[in-house]
Amino acid sequence: MGAGPGGYAAAFQAANLGIDVTLIDPKPDPGGVCLFHGCIPTKALLHFARIREEAEHAGEWGLSFSGLKVDIDKVRDWKDSVVKQLTGGLGQLAKARKVNYMQGTAILTGKNKLGFTPYESKKKGEKQEIEFESLIIATGAAPGSLPDVPFDDNLIMNAETALKLRDVPKKLLIVGAGYIGLEMSVIYKALGSDITIVEFTPDILPGSDKDLRDVFKKERKDLMQKTMFNTKVTSVSPKGKKLIVEFETKEGEKKSDTFDKVLVSIGGKPNTSGIGLEEAGVEMEDKGFIKVDLVRRTNVDHIYAIGDVTGQPMLAHKASHEGRVAAEHIAGHKTAYEPKAIPAVVFTDPEIAWTGLTETEAKDQGIEYKVAKFPWAASGRAVSLGVKNGFTKLLIDPKTDRLLGAAMVGKDAGSLVSEVTLAIEMGAVARDLELTVHPHPTLSETIMEAAEVYYGHATHIHKRKK
């Protein structure tokens, strides 16, 4: 049930292992939220934003452009072509693996049955019953909404409707400064919107390390000019073609402003209601997430759940890994979901990435650690790319030198985080990273040099170990 990154990964792996697989989703092809109106179209538009921003800054390097103009229709068409290519490819892969893909909706009607409504006959109410031996629930999550503020699909958008690019609002309010809110702010800023960000917590990216946030705010002063922290939206009222938004600060101060559109990005809630979990006897936690064990099995032995419906972190790659684990267990393999590190990436410019233990988590949990940080200002590759800020840091156990976590902020940081994730999974110590020969000049060298910082002999900065 559900053909997002978790569902289709599970279906494909189960088919690879010789299981007869049926995959159900409302979309015409596999892909789910991530490919149709999430990760992939967002990253396509962030690439567009990055190109525009680099063109605007290229004058510093002696390359000047004039008359930069955004053709919103072409941008939309290009974004849609990326989605079509990837989802269509997944449809072909499903056929090649002989996965029975059924477009429509499904609801559990018992422990071994579900009712299926084909997409083309939803209005007619035609249904059919499907029996199964094992089931993987991968129904994902829905965008969160503001209390007492009705979703409008046009004036009051969520990430999905914002990616339709119907138009470019002159003045846009983004509610929520998490990774989706920041990515959307970068996209619409590049499209030409005047951005205001409001966040209920004291800073951007709640839960992330302060030094990462500080680099982003320093680099993106254009997005930080109009921000409101420790502030909530209390009401949104239409006035003609505009929206009047009222705010209230933590101290009780009230204010209001007028916007053309509002984009709400305040997290998501699991799609667990209305899918028949009660009929099948599947247990949930207080917040609506499905309880699962190490193989992603629910309290009902033959029913599994993966991805966003099982809780944080709500990340596509986490769901895919869970899906493969569940499929392998159904096939009788010895397996378990127990990663030591799950990488996270904010695909803004600069990018922000982290994996394993964060400083915030280490402090909260009372875990002893040492930080080894290498500034990108000392990286030949970073400087040649015009990067002025950024860094790579490692969190290291001072007793064993074992790598506990890592983070980086700067151009293409998301492409660097996999190396340190593998190092954590392999139980590497800082010396392993230091002794691994990295190609020069690359940004990946900053990982090696951060390890050198820990031992007090980094080549490109002079900092002795304390």
Secondary structure as UniProt FT lines:
FT   HELIX           5..16
FT   TURN            17..18
FT   STRAND          22..25
FT   HELIX           32..37
FT   HELIX           39..57
FT   HELIX           58..61
FT   HELIX           72..96
FT   TURN            97..98
FT   STRAND          100..108
FT   STRAND          113..118
FT   HELIX           119..121
FT   TURN            122..125
FT   STRAND          128..131
FT   STRAND          135..137
FT   STRAND          141..143
FT   TURN            147..148
FT   STRAND          156..157
FT   HELIX           159..162
FT   TURN            163..164
FT   STRAND          171..175
FT   HELIX           179..191
FT   STRAND          194..198
FT   TURN            206..207
FT   HELIX           210..219
FT   HELIX           221..224
FT   STRAND          227..228
FT   STRAND          231..239
FT   TURN            240..241
FT   STRAND          242..249
FT   TURN            250..251
FT   STRAND          254..259
FT   STRAND          261..264
FT   STRAND          268..270
FT   TURN            273..274
FT   HELIX           277..280
FT   TURN            286..287
FT   TURN            294..295
FT   TURN            301..302
FT   STRAND          303..305
FT   HELIX           307..310
FT   HELIX           316..330
FT   TURN            331..332
FT   STRAND          344..346
FT   STRAND          351..356
FT   HELIX           359..365
FT   STRAND          370..375
FT   HELIX           376..378
FT   HELIX           380..384
FT   TURN            385..386
FT   STRAND          391..396
FT   TURN            398..400
FT   STRAND          402..410
FT   TURN            411..412
FT   HELIX           413..415
FT   HELIX           417..425
FT   TURN            426..427
FT   HELIX           430..435
FT   TURN            443..444
FT   HELIX           445..455
//
